[in-house]
């Protein structure tokens, strides 16, 4: 009986160690939003590495309008991003393969859904 209890204790500890929150990562993921602003299509991409996030804004023809790089912290399901002041502390929320981001520019707040590609 003691051996069986010890076996379950070791197996349980191994399971919880393998499910460590540090293993969850956004590194290597790319998220895309295709929306319309001012009567034109604008594609936004968020690309994550281990230490940074890059926001790329493109016109529908694929030409890059701007690209900005910043930092992020991932605390599932929340992503805290700081990209040249665009995301001043409003966390994005990930649910499945959709990340909802509140883009803040001046007094304007626009919630956008980015889909993982």
N, C-alpha and C positions, 0 to 999 in steps of 0.2 A: 504494500500500500504506500509506503514512504517513497519507493522508487517511482511509482505511478504519479504521485503528487510532484516529485522532483521533475519528472519528465514534462508534465503540464506547465510547471513554473518556468522551465527553461524554454519550452516552445512558446509560451505567452510572451516572455521577455524578448525573444527573437522576433516575434511578429511585430511588437510595438517598436522595436529598434529599426526594423525594415520600413516602417511607415512613418519615419521621421519627416517632419514638415520641411526640413532643409532640402530634401530630395526633390521637392516640387520646384520647378523652374520655368521661366518664360524664355530662357536663352534659346536662340535659334528659331523662335516663332515669328510669324508675320501675320498681321491683322489688317484687313482692308475694309474701307468704307467708301461706297460710291453713292454720292448724294448730289443734289442740285442746289446751287447757290447763285443768286442773281441770274436766273434763267440759263445757267450753263452747268454742265456736269463737272464735278470736282472729285477726284479720287484721292483719298488720304490713306497712307500706309503707316503703320507702326511696326518697326522691326526691333526685336530685343536681342541683345547679347547678354553675356553674364553680368556686365557692369553698366550697360547703357541702353537707352532707347532712342531711336531715330524716327522722327516724324517727317514724311515726305508728302508734299502736296503736288498733285499733277492735274493738268487739264485733261479733258476726255481724249484728246489726241495723243496723250502720253508724254507731253512736254512737262518737265519738272518746273513748277513755279517756285518752290522753296523747299529747303531741307534744313531741319534743325535737330540737334542731338542734345540729350539731357540724361538725367539719372532717374532711376526708379527703385522702389522697394515693393516686393511682392509678399503680401501677407494674405494668403487665400481666404476668401475670394476677392480681396481688394488689391488694387495696384495703385500705388502713390507715385505720380510722375511729376517731374519738374523739368519742363522743356522751355527754356528762355522765357519763363514767366507765364506761359500759356496755361499751365495746369498748377495753379497756386494752392495745392493742398486738397483739392476735391478728388477723392479716390474714384478710380474706375472700378467697375464690378464685373467679374467674369462669371457667367452662368453657361456651362457647356462650352460651345465654341463661339459664344458671343460675348464681347467685351463692350459694356456701355460706358462711354466716356462723356463727361460734361465739359465741353470746350468753352473756356472762359476767355473772352477778349473784351476788355473794357467792362462795360455794364451788361454785355450780352452773354447769356449762358445758353449753349446749344447742346442738348443730349444727342449723341450719335452712337449708333451700333456698329462696331467693327466685327467682322467675321474672320475667324482664324483660317488661313489658307495653307 
